[in-house]
Amino acid sequence: TENERNIKLYEHFGFEIVDHASIPNSELKAWAMIRKKKVV
């Protein structure tokens, strides 16, 4: 996601942050997330 406010929403659905980055020469940030497969 590129919106920090969305992180809690994604975490609610089981996503975890695996990396984050600031885009050079800008104020943009990005977070990479993953959700592990649920065993049913």
N, CA, C and O atoms as CSV, one atom per row, in Angstrom:
chain,resi,resn,atom,element,x,y,z
A,1,THR,N,N,0.844,-1.175,0.000
A,1,THR,CA,C,0.000,0.000,0.000
A,1,THR,C,C,0.888,1.236,0.000
A,1,THR,O,O,2.026,1.197,0.468
A,2,GLU,N,N,0.368,2.306,-0.518
A,2,GLU,CA,C,1.085,3.577,-0.506
A,2,GLU,C,C,0.501,4.527,0.530
A,2,GLU,O,O,0.983,5.647,0.697
A,3,ASN,N,N,-0.538,4.075,1.223
A,3,ASN,CA,C,-1.214,4.927,2.194
A,3,ASN,C,C,-1.048,4.319,3.587
A,3,ASN,O,O,-1.578,3.244,3.871
A,4,GLU,N,N,-0.322,5.003,4.436
A,4,GLU,CA,C,-0.036,4.481,5.777
A,4,GLU,C,C,-1.315,4.204,6.567
A,4,GLU,O,O,-1.336,3.316,7.419
A,5,ARG,N,N,-2.374,4.955,6.292
A,5,ARG,CA,C,-3.644,4.742,7.000
A,5,ARG,C,C,-4.248,3.373,6.690
A,5,ARG,O,O,-5.049,2.865,7.475
A,6,ASN,N,N,-3.881,2.773,5.569
A,6,ASN,CA,C,-4.430,1.470,5.184
A,6,ASN,C,C,-3.779,0.295,5.907
A,6,ASN,O,O,-4.312,-0.815,5.873
A,7,ILE,N,N,-2.650,0.512,6.552
A,7,ILE,CA,C,-1.909,-0.589,7.171
A,7,ILE,C,C,-2.769,-1.350,8.172
A,7,ILE,O,O,-2.808,-2.580,8.126
A,8,LYS,N,N,-3.451,-0.665,9.065
A,8,LYS,CA,C,-4.294,-1.338,10.069
A,8,LYS,C,C,-5.388,-2.158,9.407
A,8,LYS,O,O,-5.721,-3.242,9.886
A,9,LEU,N,N,-5.948,-1.663,8.321
A,9,LEU,CA,C,-6.977,-2.403,7.597
A,9,LEU,C,C,-6.406,-3.719,7.067
A,9,LEU,O,O,-7.006,-4.779,7.247
A,10,TYR,N,N,-5.255,-3.647,6.418
A,10,TYR,CA,C,-4.634,-4.856,5.896
A,10,TYR,C,C,-4.257,-5.825,7.017
A,10,TYR,O,O,-4.435,-7.035,6.876
A,11,GLU,N,N,-3.739,-5.300,8.125
A,11,GLU,CA,C,-3.384,-6.164,9.250
A,11,GLU,C,C,-4.621,-6.862,9.806
A,11,GLU,O,O,-4.544,-8.016,10.229
A,12,HIS,N,N,-5.743,-6.183,9.809
A,12,HIS,CA,C,-6.997,-6.786,10.272
A,12,HIS,C,C,-7.326,-8.039,9.462
A,12,HIS,O,O,-7.878,-8.999,10.000
A,13,PHE,N,N,-6.993,-8.032,8.181
A,13,PHE,CA,C,-7.270,-9.171,7.314
A,13,PHE,C,C,-6.101,-10.146,7.223
A,13,PHE,O,O,-6.070,-10.996,6.333
A,14,GLY,N,N,-5.137,-10.028,8.142
A,14,GLY,CA,C,-4.072,-11.019,8.249
A,14,GLY,C,C,-2.783,-10.704,7.514
A,14,GLY,O,O,-1.881,-11.541,7.477
A,15,PHE,N,N,-2.672,-9.529,6.932
A,15,PHE,CA,C,-1.446,-9.167,6.232
A,15,PHE,C,C,-0.390,-8.704,7.223
A,15,PHE,O,O,-0.705,-8.146,8.274
A,16,GLU,N,N,0.870,-8.946,6.871
A,16,GLU,CA,C,2.003,-8.493,7.673
A,16,GLU,C,C,2.929,-7.672,6.778
A,16,GLU,O,O,3.101,-7.985,5.600
A,17,ILE,N,N,3.513,-6.638,7.334
A,17,ILE,CA,C,4.479,-5.832,6.588
A,17,ILE,C,C,5.779,-6.619,6.477
A,17,ILE,O,O,6.298,-7.114,7.477
A,18,VAL,N,N,6.300,-6.733,5.263
A,18,VAL,CA,C,7.574,-7.422,5.057
A,18,VAL,C,C,8.681,-6.455,4.647
A,18,VAL,O,O,9.865,-6.777,4.754
A,19,ASP,N,N,8.294,-5.274,4.178
A,19,ASP,CA,C,9.291,-4.281,3.787
A,19,ASP,C,C,8.601,-2.935,3.632
A,19,ASP,O,O,7.387,-2.867,3.435
A,20,HIS,N,N,9.367,-1.888,3.720
A,20,HIS,CA,C,8.847,-0.555,3.445
A,20,HIS,C,C,9.961,0.260,2.810
A,20,HIS,O,O,11.144,-0.001,3.027
A,21,ALA,N,N,9.563,1.251,2.023
A,21,ALA,CA,C,10.557,2.056,1.322
A,21,ALA,C,C,10.062,3.476,1.158
A,21,ALA,O,O,8.862,3.733,1.063
A,22,SER,N,N,11.002,4.378,1.127
A,22,SER,CA,C,10.723,5.763,0.764
A,22,SER,C,C,11.175,5.933,-0.676
A,22,SER,O,O,12.277,5.524,-1.043
A,23,ILE,N,N,10.331,6.530,-1.479
A,23,ILE,CA,C,10.654,6.732,-2.885
A,23,ILE,C,C,11.615,7.928,-2.988
A,23,ILE,O,O,11.292,9.020,-2.520
A,24,PRO,N,N,12.786,7.728,-3.594
A,24,PRO,CA,C,13.777,8.808,-3.675
A,24,PRO,C,C,13.219,10.060,-4.360
A,24,PRO,O,O,12.410,9.975,-5.284
A,25,ASN,N,N,13.662,11.193,-3.895
A,25,ASN,CA,C,13.295,12.495,-4.456
A,25,ASN,C,C,11.802,12.786,-4.399
A,25,ASN,O,O,11.278,13.532,-5.225
A,26,SER,N,N,11.120,12.197,-3.426
A,26,SER,CA,C,9.691,12.465,-3.252
A,26,SER,C,C,9.328,12.225,-1.792
A,26,SER,O,O,10.156,11.787,-0.993
A,27,GLU,N,N,8.095,12.516,-1.467
A,27,GLU,CA,C,7.609,12.252,-0.116
A,27,GLU,C,C,6.830,10.939,-0.052
A,27,GLU,O,O,6.242,10.616,0.979
A,28,LEU,N,N,6.826,10.189,-1.141
A,28,LEU,CA,C,6.062,8.947,-1.208
A,28,LEU,C,C,6.734,7.830,-0.423
A,28,LEU,O,O,7.959,7.726,-0.372
A,29,LYS,N,N,5.901,7.005,0.182
A,29,LYS,CA,C,6.360,5.816,0.891
A,29,LYS,C,C,5.528,4.640,0.398
A,29,LYS,O,O,4.412,4.819,-0.088
A,30,ALA,N,N,6.075,3.447,0.526
A,30,ALA,CA,C,5.350,2.245,0.126
A,30,ALA,C,C,5.655,1.128,1.113
A,30,ALA,O,O,6.768,1.023,1.629
A,31,TRP,N,N,4.646,0.290,1.369
A,31,TRP,CA,C,4.783,-0.845,2.269
A,31,TRP,C,C,4.441,-2.108,1.496
A,31,TRP,O,O,3.400,-2.186,0.843
A,32,ALA,N,N,5.327,-3.100,1.572
A,32,ALA,CA,C,5.076,-4.403,0.957
A,32,ALA,C,C,4.518,-5.317,2.038
A,32,ALA,O,O,5.032,-5.364,3.155
A,33,MET,N,N,3.455,-6.046,1.690
A,33,MET,CA,C,2.787,-6.895,2.673
A,33,MET,C,C,2.559,-8.283,2.103
A,33,MET,O,O,2.529,-8.492,0.891
A,34,ILE,N,N,2.398,-9.225,3.028
A,34,ILE,CA,C,2.117,-10.604,2.645
A,34,ILE,C,C,1.086,-11.167,3.611
A,34,ILE,O,O,1.024,-10.774,4.775
A,35,ARG,N,N,0.287,-12.083,3.116
A,35,ARG,CA,C,-0.668,-12.779,3.984
A,35,ARG,C,C,-0.413,-14.264,3.831
A,35,ARG,O,O,-0.464,-14.806,2.727
A,36,LYS,N,N,-0.140,-14.913,4.944
A,36,LYS,CA,C,0.125,-16.348,4.919
A,36,LYS,C,C,-1.171,-17.109,4.671
A,36,LYS,O,O,-2.245,-16.708,5.121
A,37,LYS,N,N,-1.048,-18.200,3.955
A,37,LYS,CA,C,-2.197,-19.037,3.649
A,37,LYS,C,C,-2.759,-19.639,4.931
A,37,LYS,O,O,-2.015,-20.144,5.772
A,38,LYS,N,N,-4.071,-19.577,5.068
A,38,LYS,CA,C,-4.724,-20.159,6.244
A,38,LYS,C,C,-5.005,-21.636,6.002
A,38,LYS,O,O,-5.473,-22.020,4.930
A,39,VAL,N,N,-4.718,-22.454,6.996
A,39,VAL,CA,C,-5.032,-23.874,6.921
A,39,VAL,C,C,-6.457,-24.046,7.425
A,39,VAL,O,O,-6.789,-23.633,8.537
A,40,VAL,N,N,-7.285,-24.653,6.606
A,40,VAL,CA,C,-8.700,-24.817,6.973
A,40,VAL,C,C,-8.923,-26.172,7.582
A,40,VAL,O,O,-10.048,-26.503,7.956
